[in-house]
Amino acid sequence: MTRLDAELARIREILRDQLQGMSVTEIAAALGRNKHSVGRYLDVLRASGQVEMRTFGMAKVFTLAKRLPVASMLSITDEPILVLDEERRVTEANDGALALLGLPRARVIGQRLDYLPAPDPLVHDLVRDLDRAAAGQATHTEIHLEGEYERWYWCRAIPMVFEQGERGVVLVLADVTEQRRAADALAASEALFRGLAENVQDGVLIYRGESLVFANSRATEFLGDDLGEGDPTRLIAEEDRERATALIAAHIADPLRPREFQCWVRRDETERYLYARLSAVEHEGEITRYLVLTEITGAKRAEMALRRQAVFVQHFLDAFPHPFYMLDGAGVFVECNDAFAAMAGRRREEVVGATVDEVVPEEDRAAFVATDAEVLEHPGERVYGTTLAVAGVGRARFLVRKSSLRIGDTGRPVVVGVLIGNPRACPTP
């Protein structure tokens, strides 16, 4: 051992017992040398990575460098690990690295990394990427191995100072294939979801907590581009706002219970009637809420028009002076006006839904349903005269006009009957 080696060894021995570190003056005193010589020795130890220096104001404190024994490092994990010297020769390799390279230890140790005789052409690409990582020092690289057994590895090149002070680099590989496939599957799933969400005719909005995280183009068409700003319920028509707001608040308070409502939305002089469905899912304590909006403006306006028409028809029937009724093939009244109900001595609500046997006296039933079967089987008008009982009056003579009517394109036909007469003016005993 040379004198220099001996002096360096003594300094390492002195620092080994001083975990808090020592200054140059303290090391010189312990060594019995002057500060100038000790300073040069410390420069050599720092250059070789064997000691570390920290500064505290004007003072410099030296401690032994923390070095990890290579054998211990390789036993930490099953992930592939290669240890290279300064010339990028392999000095150590664990079982995981040898299995990945497909080479025995004797063919790997002592070989330059870029000269490794890997049998698999794909491994040649891996070795090339590893060599680039080693040359770049302290870099993070994702390595992709294509082929039948496609794999992804995350490689980290870590500069190291080893037990005897020699420098090198440690290559650590982590197999991230499953994470990469999961990420790719998630990205594909998100792309599919966005494709579906953007092509459906419904508006789709997704909230996490109170934040809007997604809105498709249909939703912005309904509610505007500023969905994340202000209170979206401001667009709900005043006549529907209180009811819709209460349902939304109830959903926020109990999000896992689905709710739905319908309302008019008015924006930019455009009026739409929307059917809203609120639902939510919980994952790891986080609530994700979904709002799906379907425009049913056409159906709503058709319904409103039908209601107006129904009101008009009912008003017309109630104002019609002659008794009028509609009877299905099973003998059940499906409609009548007030004049017919008064003739039967009942309220209109008591007649609709009742049968002929429940409304018409027994002695009048045969005359009342005469020609009904013929009208239903062979549409056309039938006319005949008969006498029928009139509540509170007695019996009266009527001219009966019957025809058939089909309710809807595929509905069952019904008999429409009108009784023409003036029972109050012409009572019969």
C-alpha positions as CSV (number, residue, x, y, z in Angstrom):
1,M,0.0,0.0,0.0
2,T,1.4,3.4,-0.9
3,R,1.6,6.2,1.5
4,L,-1.3,8.0,-0.2
5,D,-3.5,4.9,0.1
6,A,-2.6,4.6,3.7
7,E,-3.4,8.2,4.5
8,L,-6.8,7.9,2.6
9,A,-7.6,4.8,4.5
10,R,-6.8,6.5,7.9
11,I,-9.1,9.4,7.0
12,R,-11.9,7.0,6.1
13,E,-11.4,5.2,9.4
14,I,-11.6,8.4,11.3
15,L,-14.8,9.6,9.6
16,R,-16.4,6.1,10.0
17,D,-16.8,6.8,13.8
18,Q,-17.9,10.4,13.3
19,L,-21.4,10.2,11.8
20,Q,-22.0,13.9,12.2
21,G,-18.9,14.7,10.2
22,M,-15.6,16.6,10.9
23,S,-14.0,19.8,9.7
24,V,-10.6,19.9,8.0
25,T,-9.1,21.2,11.2
26,E,-10.5,18.3,13.3
27,I,-9.4,15.7,10.7
28,A,-5.9,17.2,10.6
29,A,-5.6,17.1,14.4
30,A,-6.8,13.5,14.6
31,L,-4.4,12.5,11.7
32,G,-1.4,14.6,13.0
33,R,-1.0,16.3,9.6
34,N,-1.3,19.9,8.5
35,K,-4.6,21.2,7.1
36,H,-3.1,21.8,3.7
37,S,-2.1,18.1,3.3
38,V,-5.5,16.9,4.7
39,G,-7.3,19.2,2.3
40,R,-5.5,17.6,-0.7
41,Y,-6.4,14.1,0.7
42,L,-10.1,15.1,1.0
43,D,-10.1,16.4,-2.5
44,V,-9.0,12.9,-3.7
45,L,-11.6,11.2,-1.6
46,R,-14.4,13.6,-2.9
47,A,-13.3,13.1,-6.5
48,S,-13.6,9.3,-6.0
49,G,-16.9,9.7,-4.4
50,Q,-15.8,8.3,-1.0
51,V,-16.6,11.3,1.1
52,E,-19.2,14.0,1.0
53,M,-18.9,17.6,2.0
54,R,-21.6,19.9,3.5
55,T,-21.2,23.6,4.4
56,F,-22.5,25.3,7.5
57,G,-21.8,29.0,7.1
58,M,-18.0,29.3,6.6
59,A,-17.3,25.8,7.9
60,K,-17.0,22.7,5.7
61,V,-17.9,19.3,7.3
62,F,-16.9,16.0,5.7
63,T,-18.6,12.6,6.1
64,L,-18.2,9.2,4.5
65,A,-20.2,8.8,1.4
66,K,-23.1,6.4,1.7
67,R,-22.4,3.5,-0.6
68,L,-24.6,0.5,-1.2
69,P,-22.8,-2.8,-1.6
70,V,-23.5,-4.2,-5.0
71,A,-24.4,-7.7,-3.8
72,S,-27.0,-6.3,-1.4
73,M,-28.5,-4.1,-4.1
74,L,-29.0,-7.0,-6.5
75,S,-30.8,-9.0,-3.9
76,I,-33.4,-6.3,-3.2
77,T,-35.7,-7.0,-6.1
78,D,-36.5,-9.5,-8.8
79,E,-36.5,-6.7,-11.4
80,P,-33.7,-6.9,-14.0
81,I,-30.6,-5.0,-12.7
82,L,-27.3,-4.6,-14.6
83,V,-24.2,-3.0,-13.1
84,L,-21.7,-1.4,-15.5
85,D,-18.3,0.1,-15.0
86,E,-17.1,3.3,-16.5
87,E,-16.4,1.6,-19.9
88,R,-19.9,0.1,-19.8
89,R,-18.7,-3.4,-19.2
90,V,-21.2,-5.6,-17.2
91,T,-19.7,-6.2,-13.7
92,E,-22.9,-7.6,-12.1
93,A,-26.3,-8.9,-13.3
94,N,-29.1,-10.4,-11.3
95,D,-31.2,-13.4,-12.3
96,G,-33.9,-11.2,-13.7
97,A,-31.5,-9.4,-16.1
98,L,-30.0,-12.7,-17.3
99,A,-33.4,-14.2,-18.0
100,L,-34.4,-11.0,-19.9
101,L,-31.2,-11.2,-22.0
102,G,-31.5,-14.9,-22.5
103,L,-27.8,-15.4,-21.8
104,P,-25.9,-17.3,-19.1
105,R,-23.9,-15.3,-16.5
106,A,-20.5,-16.3,-18.1
107,R,-21.6,-14.7,-21.4
108,V,-22.6,-11.5,-19.7
109,I,-20.1,-10.6,-16.9
110,G,-17.1,-8.7,-18.3
111,Q,-18.7,-8.0,-21.7
112,R,-19.4,-4.5,-22.9
113,L,-23.1,-3.9,-22.9
114,D,-23.3,-3.0,-26.6
115,Y,-21.4,-6.3,-27.5
116,L,-23.6,-8.7,-25.6
117,P,-24.4,-11.7,-28.0
118,A,-28.1,-11.8,-27.3
119,P,-29.8,-14.6,-29.2
120,D,-33.1,-12.8,-29.8
121,P,-33.1,-10.0,-32.3
122,L,-35.6,-8.1,-30.2
123,V,-33.2,-8.3,-27.3
124,H,-30.6,-6.6,-29.5
125,D,-32.9,-3.6,-29.6
126,L,-33.3,-3.8,-25.8
127,V,-29.5,-3.8,-25.4
128,R,-29.1,-0.9,-27.7
129,D,-31.6,1.2,-25.7
130,L,-30.0,0.1,-22.4
131,D,-26.6,1.2,-23.8
132,R,-28.0,4.6,-24.7
133,A,-29.5,5.0,-21.2
134,A,-26.2,4.1,-19.6
135,A,-24.4,6.6,-21.8
136,G,-26.9,9.3,-21.0
137,Q,-26.5,8.8,-17.2
138,A,-29.4,9.3,-14.7
139,T,-32.1,9.2,-17.5
140,H,-35.5,7.6,-17.5
141,T,-36.3,5.7,-20.6
142,E,-39.3,3.6,-21.7
143,I,-38.2,0.6,-23.8
144,H,-40.7,-1.1,-26.1
145,L,-40.1,-4.7,-27.2
146,E,-42.4,-5.6,-30.1
147,G,-43.2,-9.0,-31.3
148,E,-45.5,-11.8,-30.2
149,Y,-44.8,-11.2,-26.6
150,E,-44.9,-7.4,-26.6
151,R,-43.5,-5.9,-23.5
152,W,-42.8,-2.4,-22.1
153,Y,-40.0,-1.6,-19.6
154,W,-39.2,1.5,-17.7
155,C,-35.4,1.9,-17.4
156,R,-33.5,4.1,-15.0
157,A,-29.8,4.7,-15.3
158,I,-28.3,5.6,-11.9
159,P,-24.7,6.8,-11.5
160,M,-23.0,5.0,-8.6
161,V,-19.8,5.0,-6.6
162,F,-19.2,1.4,-5.5
163,E,-17.5,-0.1,-2.4
164,Q,-13.9,0.6,-3.5
165,G,-14.6,4.0,-4.8
166,E,-14.9,3.1,-8.4
167,R,-17.5,4.7,-10.6
168,G,-20.1,3.2,-12.8
169,V,-23.8,3.0,-13.5
170,V,-26.7,0.8,-12.4
171,L,-29.5,0.0,-14.9
172,V,-32.8,-0.9,-13.2
173,L,-35.6,-2.1,-15.4
174,A,-39.3,-2.4,-14.3
175,D,-41.8,-4.3,-16.4
176,V,-44.6,-1.9,-16.9
177,T,-46.5,-3.9,-19.6
178,E,-49.7,-4.3,-17.6
179,Q,-49.7,-0.7,-16.6
180,R,-49.1,0.4,-20.2
181,R,-51.9,-1.9,-21.5
182,A,-54.2,-0.7,-18.8
183,A,-53.4,2.9,-19.8
184,D,-53.9,2.1,-23.4
185,A,-57.2,0.4,-22.7
186,L,-58.3,3.4,-20.6
187,A,-57.4,5.8,-23.4
188,A,-59.3,3.6,-25.9
189,S,-62.3,3.5,-23.5
190,E,-62.2,7.2,-23.1
191,A,-62.0,7.7,-26.9
192,L,-64.9,5.3,-27.4
193,F,-66.9,7.1,-24.7
194,R,-66.2,10.5,-26.2
195,G,-67.1,9.2,-29.7
196,L,-70.4,7.9,-28.4
197,A,-71.2,10.9,-26.3
198,E,-70.5,13.3,-29.2
199,N,-72.7,11.3,-31.6
200,V,-75.7,10.6,-29.5
201,Q,-78.7,13.0,-29.8
202,D,-78.8,13.4,-26.0
203,G,-77.0,16.0,-24.0
204,V,-74.5,14.4,-21.6
205,L,-72.9,16.2,-18.6
206,I,-70.6,14.7,-16.0
207,Y,-69.8,16.2,-12.6
208,R,-67.2,15.2,-10.1
209,G,-68.1,16.9,-6.8
210,E,-69.3,20.3,-7.8
211,S,-67.1,20.6,-10.9
212,L,-68.3,20.0,-14.4
213,V,-65.7,17.7,-16.1
214,F,-67.4,16.8,-19.3
215,A,-70.2,18.2,-21.6
216,N,-70.8,17.0,-25.1
217,S,-71.7,19.2,-28.0
218,R,-75.4,18.4,-27.7
219,A,-75.4,19.6,-24.1
220,T,-73.7,22.9,-25.1
221,E,-76.3,23.3,-27.9
222,F,-79.1,23.0,-25.3
223,L,-77.5,25.0,-22.5
224,G,-74.7,27.1,-24.0
225,D,-70.9,27.1,-24.0
226,D,-70.7,28.7,-20.5
227,L,-71.9,25.6,-18.7
228,G,-69.3,25.8,-16.0
229,E,-70.1,29.4,-15.2
230,G,-73.1,30.5,-13.1
231,D,-76.2,28.6,-12.1
232,P,-77.5,26.4,-15.0
233,T,-81.0,26.4,-13.6
234,R,-81.3,30.1,-14.7
235,L,-82.2,28.7,-18.1
236,I,-85.2,26.7,-16.9
237,A,-88.5,28.4,-17.6
238,E,-89.9,30.2,-14.6
239,E,-93.0,28.0,-14.5
240,D,-90.8,24.9,-14.1
241,R,-87.8,26.3,-12.2
242,E,-89.0,25.7,-8.6
243,R,-89.9,22.1,-9.2
244,A,-86.7,21.3,-11.2
245,T,-84.5,23.1,-8.7
246,A,-86.0,21.1,-5.8
247,L,-85.4,17.8,-7.6
248,I,-81.8,18.8,-8.4
249,A,-81.1,19.7,-4.8
250,A,-82.6,16.4,-3.7
251,H,-80.3,14.6,-6.1
252,I,-77.2,16.4,-4.8
253,A,-78.2,15.5,-1.2
254,D,-78.8,11.8,-2.1
255,P,-77.0,11.3,-5.4
256,L,-77.2,7.5,-5.6
257,R,-81.0,7.7,-6.0
258,P,-81.9,8.4,-9.6
259,R,-84.3,11.2,-10.4
260,E,-85.9,12.7,-13.5
261,F,-88.0,15.6,-14.5
262,Q,-89.1,17.5,-17.6
263,C,-88.9,21.3,-18.1
264,W,-88.9,24.1,-20.6
265,V,-85.4,25.6,-21.3
266,R,-85.2,29.0,-22.9
267,R,-81.9,30.3,-24.3
268,D,-81.1,32.8,-27.1
269,E,-84.7,33.1,-28.0
270,T,-84.9,29.3,-28.5
271,E,-87.3,27.2,-26.5
272,R,-86.8,23.5,-25.9
273,Y,-88.6,21.0,-23.8
274,L,-86.1,18.6,-22.1
275,Y,-86.4,15.3,-20.3
276,A,-83.6,15.2,-17.7
277,R,-82.3,12.1,-16.0
278,L,-80.0,12.4,-12.9
279,S,-77.9,9.5,-11.7
280,A,-74.6,8.9,-10.0
281,V,-71.9,6.3,-9.1
282,E,-69.5,6.2,-6.2
283,H,-65.9,5.0,-6.6
284,E,-63.4,5.1,-3.7
285,G,-65.5,7.6,-1.9
286,E,-65.8,10.0,-4.8
287,I,-69.2,10.7,-6.3
288,T,-69.5,11.1,-10.1
289,R,-72.9,12.5,-11.2
290,Y,-74.4,12.2,-14.7
291,L,-77.1,14.4,-16.3
292,V,-78.6,13.2,-19.5
293,L,-80.9,15.6,-21.5
294,T,-83.3,14.4,-24.2
295,E,-85.1,17.0,-26.3
296,I,-88.8,16.1,-26.6
297,T,-90.0,19.5,-27.8
298,G,-91.9,18.0,-30.7
299,A,-93.7,15.5,-28.6
300,K,-94.5,18.1,-26.0
301,R,-96.0,20.5,-28.5
302,A,-98.0,17.6,-30.1
303,E,-99.3,16.7,-26.6
304,M,-100.2,20.3,-26.0
305,A,-102.0,20.6,-29.3
306,L,-103.8,17.3,-28.6
307,R,-104.9,18.5,-25.2
308,R,-106.2,21.8,-26.8
309,Q,-108.0,19.7,-29.4
310,A,-109.4,17.4,-26.7
311,V,-110.7,20.4,-24.7
312,F,-112.3,21.8,-27.9
313,V,-113.9,18.4,-28.8
314,Q,-115.2,17.9,-25.3
315,H,-116.6,21.4,-25.2
316,F,-118.3,20.8,-28.5
317,L,-119.7,17.5,-27.3
318,D,-121.0,19.0,-24.1
319,A,-122.6,21.8,-26.0
320,F,-124.1,19.4,-28.5
321,P,-127.9,19.2,-27.7
322,H,-128.4,15.5,-28.7
323,P,-127.2,12.6,-26.6
324,F,-123.9,11.3,-28.0
325,Y,-121.8,8.2,-27.0
326,M,-119.0,5.9,-28.1
327,L,-119.1,2.2,-27.4
328,D,-116.4,-0.4,-28.0
329,G,-116.9,-3.9,-29.2
330,A,-117.1,-5.3,-25.6
331,G,-120.0,-3.0,-24.8
332,V,-118.0,-0.5,-22.7
333,F,-118.6,3.2,-23.0
334,V,-115.4,5.0,-23.9
335,E,-117.0,8.5,-24.2
336,C,-120.2,10.4,-23.9
337,N,-121.5,13.9,-23.6
338,D,-123.5,15.5,-20.8
339,A,-126.8,15.1,-22.7
340,F,-126.4,11.3,-22.8
341,A,-125.3,11.2,-19.1
342,A,-128.4,13.2,-18.1
343,M,-130.6,10.8,-20.2
344,A,-129.1,7.9,-18.2
345,G,-129.5,9.7,-14.9
346,R,-125.8,9.6,-14.2
347,R,-122.7,11.8,-14.2
348,R,-120.5,11.6,-17.2
349,E,-117.6,10.1,-15.1
350,E,-120.0,7.3,-14.1
351,V,-120.9,6.4,-17.6
352,V,-117.3,6.3,-19.2
353,G,-115.8,3.0,-18.4
354,A,-119.2,1.3,-17.5
355,T,-120.9,-1.3,-19.6
356,V,-124.2,-1.2,-21.5
357,D,-125.7,-3.6,-18.9
358,E,-124.7,-1.1,-16.1
359,V,-126.1,2.0,-17.8
360,V,-129.1,1.0,-20.0
361,P,-132.3,-0.4,-18.5
362,E,-132.8,-4.1,-19.4
363,E,-135.9,-3.5,-21.5
364,D,-134.0,-1.0,-23.7
365,R,-130.7,-3.0,-24.2
366,A,-131.7,-4.9,-27.4
367,A,-132.9,-1.7,-29.1
368,F,-129.9,0.3,-27.8
369,V,-127.3,-2.1,-29.3
370,A,-129.2,-2.9,-32.5
371,T,-127.0,-2.9,-35.6
372,D,-123.8,-2.4,-33.4
373,A,-122.2,-5.7,-34.6
374,E,-123.1,-4.9,-38.2
375,V,-121.6,-1.4,-38.0
376,L,-118.3,-2.8,-36.5
377,E,-118.0,-5.5,-39.1
378,H,-119.1,-3.5,-42.1
379,P,-118.4,0.2,-41.5
380,G,-121.0,2.6,-42.7
381,E,-124.0,4.5,-41.2
382,R,-127.0,2.8,-39.8
383,V,-130.3,4.7,-39.0
384,Y,-133.4,3.4,-37.2
385,G,-136.0,4.7,-34.8
386,T,-136.8,3.4,-31.3
387,T,-138.1,4.4,-27.9
388,L,-135.8,4.6,-24.9
389,A,-136.1,5.5,-21.2
390,V,-135.1,9.0,-20.2
391,A,-134.3,9.6,-16.6
392,G,-136.9,11.9,-14.9
393,V,-139.0,12.1,-18.0
394,G,-140.2,8.6,-19.0
395,R,-139.9,7.1,-22.4
396,A,-139.3,9.1,-25.6
397,R,-139.0,8.4,-29.3
398,F,-135.5,8.8,-30.9
399,L,-133.9,8.6,-34.3
400,V,-130.7,6.6,-33.8
401,R,-127.8,7.3,-36.1
402,K,-124.8,4.9,-35.8
403,S,-121.4,4.7,-37.5
404,S,-118.0,3.2,-36.7
405,L,-114.7,5.0,-35.8
406,R,-111.2,3.6,-35.4
407,I,-109.2,5.4,-32.7
408,G,-105.7,5.6,-34.0
409,D,-104.1,3.8,-37.0
410,T,-104.1,0.4,-35.3
411,G,-106.8,0.9,-32.6
412,R,-110.0,-1.1,-32.3
413,P,-113.1,0.3,-33.9
414,V,-115.9,1.8,-31.8
415,V,-119.5,2.5,-32.4
416,V,-120.4,6.2,-32.4
417,G,-124.1,6.8,-31.7
418,V,-126.3,9.9,-31.8
419,L,-129.9,10.0,-30.4
420,I,-131.9,12.6,-32.2
421,G,-135.1,13.6,-30.5
422,N,-136.7,15.9,-27.9
423,P,-137.7,13.8,-25.0
424,R,-138.8,16.6,-22.7
425,A,-141.2,17.9,-25.4
426,C,-142.5,14.5,-26.3
427,P,-142.9,12.3,-23.2
428,T,-144.6,9.0,-23.6
429,P,-146.4,7.0,-20.9
